[in-house]
């Protein structure tokens, strides 16, 4: 079934485009992108996940074989392929993916000399934006041109922060980049929410970090805490979101709770 054959939710609000971003790697960006998309789909929301990371973890997280793809988001950015030609159906209800492959790594350099280089992604998404309730952009762990494109295309950002020492280190650089994009390219950009990931309730460190982040970001911090679980780590190797791979796992339950918070905020 094509994405245009699937309807949006009844009484749909305007589409929210949310960049999932943190320039630190390994903080749960792709895990959040995949599982939040699937949990929203369960709630009858129509979701597009744009994999904008050359590692392609969101692509493989939905069981799409990167080696078998003839085209990916790179071709839309630099070869003028319409993004609607790249949208893949998934086995998850109402979730669609624009895949990425390692080819996207070259886009960072090739975009430097391109016309309107910061707003390419925004222009690409414009023809399909109104087809979805949510569009998530899974950003690379850097603050280069790909990330600036994501910030230019997004209404807001969701920042996953791992419960570890130096959790807030580097977030200030990200916020500086957001301010720069807001002042020059996308005046409406704001912070949708801050998500604590890899939380372990047994350690005082995790609880200290949660307190620190909540003090810093206030009510922008989601109440839901994403726990560290084996099933969450295993699910991508089966090409499935954890809510389908292990529906009763505490990680699956946490992403369902997060989806409820996201729907309330949207």
URNOR-V927081 format. One line per field, one symbol per residue. phi: phi as a letter, one per 20 degrees, with the letter a starting at -180 (. if undefined). burial: 1 if it has 24 or more other ideal C-beta (glycine too) atoms within 12 Angstrom, else 0. Layout:
phi: ???
burial: ???
This chain:
phi: .fffeeeffflfeggddceebafeemdnffgfgfffgfffggemeecddeeddgfmfffffdmefffeeebbggfffddlfgfffdfdfcfegmdccefccfgfgffgfffgeeflfedgfgffegfdgfecfccddeefeadeffffgfffeeebcddfcffbgmgefnfffffffffffffdccfefbefrddedlecffdfggfffgffffffdmffffffdefecfffffgffdmcfffdfbgeffffffffffgfffffff
burial: 00100101000000111111111100111111111111111110111111111111111111110100101111111100001001111101111111111011101100100000111111011001101111111111111111111111111111111111001101100110110010001100111111111110000001001101110010011101111110110011001111111100111111111110111011
